[in-house]
Amino acid sequence: MDLTERDRAILDFESSWWAEAGPKEQLIRDRFELSATRYYQILNELLETDAAYEHNPLVIRRLRRLRDRRRRARHEGYQASDRASE
């Protein structure tokens, strides 16, 4: 899969959005004309592609780590709530 210009722009944005003024969600709307939900759907799809990794391996590894931590925390939270209800 080749990256589109928008895909590359999203990956580049993820490497530097905090240096810009304003909330991230507003920057996403202004720059990409996407809702934050749609932006993150696209970003999560990109995280699974080799082309995105080749374009910016540091950003992809960082975002995969964050995603995996969130998944693990959700999973552990579900397990704790299941045990509490027993």
Buried (B, 14 or more C-beta within 10 A) or exposed (E): EEBEEEBBEBBEBBEEBEEEEEEBEEBBBEBBEBEBEEBEEBBEEBBEBEBBBEBBEEBBEEBEEEEEEEEEEEEEEEEEEEEEEE
